[in-house]
Amino acid sequence: MAQALKAQGNAAFKEGRYDQAVGYFSEAIDHDNTNAVLFSNRSGAYASLGQYESALKDAQKAVPHPHARFATAERGTVIPSHVAPAGDAAAGVGQGVRMPRAGDCKGARGAAVR
């Protein structure tokens, strides 16, 4: 059930229906609150709606998941610095933090990290 709701949320997000995407991802989380990718996806939808506090909360829930950083990096989620916790090294100066997209990151031997 959670995977079907995730697919609907992804489709809504791609079509720019971010409020509906939040709803689908929220319902999917109700079915599987251990799936950090769902929190990451909902974070992106919240950020697209300008609801940065909610986006940050979901992003923080997704961080422990080993693939969440990749998912966030691929999407290029932006969280304004005024939302990031004080002293957070990732907060950046002024405008916010842009997570690098997949392929922008290089591994130890210069190969793109996917």
Backbone as a ProteinNet text record, in pm:
[ID]
protein_1_A
[PRIMARY]
MAQALKAQGNAAFKEGRYDQAVGYFSEAIDHDNTNAVLFSNRSGAYASLGQYESALKDAQKAVPHPHARFATAERGTVIPSHVAPAGDAAAGVGQGVRMPRAGDCKGARGAAVR
[TERTIARY]
81.7	0	85.9	190.9	277.3	345.5	387.1	455.7	361.6	236.8	139.6	114.6	105.2	86.2	209.1	327.1	451.7	451.3	410.1	404.9	307.7	193.9	97.3	156.2	226.8	291.8	398.4	476.5	579.4	517.2	407.1	338.4	284.5	223.8	170.9	284.2	396.9	511.7	561.4	576.2	624.8	532.7	403.5	305.4	289.9	367.1	360.8	245.8	180.7	69.8	127.6	204.1	280.9	193.9	81.4	-6.8	-63.7	-98.7	-147.6	-35.1	85.7	200.8	223	214.3	228.4	124.1	3	-103.8	-74.6	-31.2	1.3	118.1	223.5	339.1	302.6	217.3	174.3	97.2	8.7	-68.5	23.7	122.8	219.3	297.6	334.5	406.8	319.2	187.9	96.9	103.7	130.4	139.7	279.4	381.9	520.5	604.8	606.9	681.1	829.4	877.7	1020.5	1090	1015.6	1070.2	1115.1	1245.7	1298.7	1284.9	1275.6	1258.6	1125.4	1023.3	894.5	907.9	984.2	1007.9	1087.3	1185.3	1265	1177.5	1091.2	1002.4	904.6	848.3	755.9	829.2	955.1	1035.8	1047.9	1073.6	1083.2	953.1	841.9	710.9	682.9	714.8	697.8	783.8	908.8	997.7	942.2	884.8	826.7	706.9	641.3	528.3	573.8	704.6	756	737.2	702.3	682.2	813.3	910.7	1047.4	1067.4	992.4	1006.9	965.4	853.5	807.7	906	959.7	1058.1	1181.7	1228	1346.9	1320.5	1203.8	1171.3	1172.8	1112.7	1111.1	1251.1	1328.4	1465	1548.1	1528.4	1602.8	1561.8	1436.3	1391.1	1449	1477.1	1527.6	1677.9	1750.9	1897.7	1952.2	1898	1955.5	1948.1	1859.3	1844.9	1966.9	2031.3	2155.2	2139.7	2019.9	2000.5	1934.1	1898.8	1825.1	1908.8	2037.5	2121.8	2128.7	2135.7	2137.2	2006.6	1894.9	1764.8	1751	1792.6	1784.9	1880.7	2002.8	2102	2056.8	1992.9	1948.5	1842.4	1754.7	1647.3	1695.3	1804.8	1857.2	1771.1	1722.8	1636	1708.4	1639.1	1694.9	1621.7	1696.5	1639.6	1702.5	1624.6	1682.4	1757	1860.3	1945	1871.3	1766.3	1696.1	1619.5	1603.7	1533	1630.2	1754.7	1853.7	1886.1	1915	1949.2	2071.2	2071.9	2184.1	2313	2417.4	2546.6	2560.4	2458.7	2463.8	2564.2	2662.7	2766.2	2710.1	2596.7	2537.2	2453.4	2436.6	2346.1	2395	2524.1	2575.1	2558.8	2593.9	2587.7	2478.7	2381.8	2283.1	2167.5	2180.6	2065.9	2016.3	2100.7	2054.2	2151.7	2105.9	2189.6	2131.5	2211.7	2166.8	2244.7	2172.2	2236	2283.5	2403.2	2452.2	2368.5	2358.4	2287.6	2379.4	2318.9	2397.3	2483	2605.9	2697.9	2786.1	2738.9	2820.6	2924.4	2898	2987.4	3087.5	3212	3316.4	3367.6	3390.8	3447.1	3596.2	3659.8	3802.2	3887.6	3843.5	3922.5	3866.6	3781.8	3729.6	3608.3	3560	3441.2	3316.7	3218.2	3093.1	3026.6	2978.7	2908.5	2762.7	2705.4	2564.5	2484.4
-120	0	126.1	128	245.7	273.4	167.8	187	245.5	203.8	258.6	406.1	441.3	581.6	664.4	605.3	673.8	703.8	606.9	626	738.4	743.1	850.9	985.7	986.4	1109.2	1156.4	1062.7	1097.9	1157	1097	1147.7	1288.3	1308.9	1441.7	1543.5	1505.3	1596.2	1635.4	1537.2	1564.4	1658	1653.4	1739.2	1874.1	1896.7	2024.1	2035.7	1924.7	1923.2	1888.1	1981.2	1955.5	1930.4	2000.6	1977.7	1836.3	1787.7	1650.6	1550.6	1583.6	1495.9	1480.8	1592.1	1585.5	1490.3	1498.6	1410.5	1263.6	1233	1093.5	1042.9	1124.2	1080.3	1066.6	1155.6	1146.8	1017.3	983.9	860.4	738.4	744.7	634.3	619.5	731.6	728.7	667.6	692.3	629.5	477	425.5	281.1	226.9	310.7	266.5	384.9	405.4	520.4	490.5	378.8	347.2	371.2	406.7	428.2	573.6	595.9	731.8	798.1	720.9	778.7	853.4	802.5	871.8	1008.1	1013.8	1142.1	1235.6	1181.7	1262.5	1319.1	1235.2	1281.2	1387.4	1364	1463.5	1593.3	1583.1	1702.1	1786.9	1721.7	1794.4	1862	1794.6	1853.2	1972.9	1958.3	2072.2	2190.7	2164.1	2271.8	2340.8	2263.2	2320	2408.5	2383	2466.3	2585.6	2593.1	2700.7	2675.2	2553	2515.9	2457.1	2546.8	2504.8	2439.4	2481.9	2418.4	2271.2	2245.2	2106.5	2028.4	2092.7	2026.8	1987.2	2076.2	2047	1932.4	1932.4	1823.8	1688.5	1682.4	1555.7	1518.7	1617	1588.7	1531.4	1583.2	1532.2	1388.6	1353.8	1216.1	1122	1173.9	1091.1	1066.7	1151.9	1144	1008.1	940.8	812	704.2	719.2	620.8	626.7	513.9	516.7	572	568.4	618.4	755.7	810.5	937	1052.1	1056.5	1165.6	1163.3	1042.8	1032.7	1084.8	1043.3	1085.4	1236.6	1296	1440.7	1508.8	1454.7	1515.6	1511	1402.3	1390	1493.9	1521.3	1616.5	1760.2	1782.2	1916.9	2001.6	1945.8	2017.4	2136.5	2248.1	2369.3	2400.4	2418.8	2460	2594.1	2702.1	2831.7	2829.2	2909.4	2907.5	2952.5	3034.8	3078.9	2964.7	2853.3	2738.7	2640.7	2638.1	2543.7	2577.1	2474.4	2498.6	2589	2673.4	2764.2	2685.4	2733.6	2667.6	2548.2	2516.3	2402.9	2433.3	2348.4	2371.9	2373	2305.8	2299.4	2422	2512.7	2625.3	2721.1	2728.5	2817.9	2962.8	3049.4	3192.2	3254	3317.1	3396.8	3320.6	3268.6	3219.8	3082.3	2993.2	2858.7	2753.7	2632.2	2518.6	2448.6	2422.6	2343.6	2213.9	2105.6	1974.9	1946.4	1891.3	1862	1754.1	1761.8	1658.7	1537.8	1421.7	1301	1327.4	1284.2	1309.1	1429	1523.1	1637.4	1596.6	1488.2	1441.4	1344.5	1359	1271.5	1181.9	1056.8	961.3	981.3	894	905.6	903.4	839.2	829.3	919.1	1013.4	1108.7	1061.8	940.2	889.9	950.9	976.8	1031.5	931.7	980.9	897.2	892.8	774	760.4	702
0	0	0	85.4	93.7	-39.4	-109.9	-238	-344	-343.2	-438.4	-409.5	-281.5	-243.5	-277.9	-260.2	-297.5	-446.7	-528.1	-673.2	-710.1	-641.5	-666.8	-624.7	-512.4	-466.6	-563.8	-615.5	-713.5	-839.9	-884.8	-1004.8	-980	-864.7	-831.1	-824.4	-765.3	-754.6	-893.5	-982.2	-1117.6	-1193.9	-1161	-1227.5	-1158.1	-1052.2	-981.4	-883.4	-853.3	-757.6	-619.4	-563.8	-442.2	-320.2	-309.6	-195.1	-197.7	-315.7	-327.4	-301.4	-345.9	-320.5	-170.3	-95.7	50.1	107.4	59.4	107.9	81.8	-39.7	-72.3	11.7	23.1	101.5	249.3	299.3	439.3	463.7	371	385.6	377.1	288.3	277.6	407.4	469.5	596.6	705.6	699.8	796	786.3	666.8	646	675.7	656.9	677.4	724.4	855.3	909.2	930.1	878.7	885	751.6	649.3	515.4	501.2	517.8	515.6	379	273	140.2	132.4	200.9	204	270.4	380.8	446.9	356.2	284.8	192.4	80.8	24.6	-82.3	-32.3	87.7	142.1	173	216.4	241.4	114.9	2.4	-124.1	-162.7	-136.9	-168	-77.2	52.6	144.1	100.2	63.8	20.5	-104	-194.6	-316.2	-285.9	-172.5	-129	-44.9	-18.1	66	214	250.9	391.6	444.2	464.2	490.3	627.2	726.8	858.7	851.4	784.6	767	681.1	577.9	491.3	570.6	657.2	737.3	834.5	898.4	992.9	922.4	803.5	730.5	681.9	639	593.7	707.4	827.9	943.8	976.1	952.7	975.9	870.2	751.9	642.9	651.4	718.2	719	762	864.2	903.3	795.5	699.8	593.7	502	472	393.8	252.3	195.2	59.4	56.2	171	174.6	121.5	153.6	105	-47.2	-106.3	-251.2	-309.8	-250	-301.7	-294	-182.3	-166.7	-262	-274.8	-362.1	-507.7	-547.4	-685.4	-718.1	-623.2	-644.7	-629.3	-556	-538.6	-446.9	-338.3	-245.4	-185	-172.7	-114.9	14.7	123.9	251.6	287.3	298.7	332.5	465	474.1	593.1	718.5	707.1	828.3	894	823.3	877.8	943.6	896.2	948.2	1093.5	1174.8	1315	1327.4	1429.3	1452.3	1465.8	1402.3	1410.8	1319.1	1243.4	1152.6	1041.5	1028.5	928.4	787.3	767.6	633.8	601.5	696.1	675.3	568.3	545.6	442.6	483.1	395.3	424.7	340.2	403.5	333	273.8	152.7	77.6	117.6	156.8	191.2	146	147.9	115.4	-6.5	-103.4	-218.6	-215	-203	-203.1	-345	-359.7	-494.9	-560.8	-690.5	-765.7	-784	-803.5	-830.6	-953.2	-949.2	-1059.6	-1033.1	-946.3	-908.4	-805	-735.2	-630	-690.7	-652.9	-704.9	-594.4	-628.6	-534.6	-521.4	-445.2	-416.6	-543.3	-647	-770.6	-880	-844	-941.3	-1018.9	-991.5	-1060.7	-998.1	-1078.3	-1027	-933.8	-820.9	-724.6	-764.2	-774	-815.5	-704.8
[MASK]
++++++++++++++++++++++++++++++++++++++++++++++++++++++++++++++++++++++++++++++++++++++++++++++++++++++++++++++++++

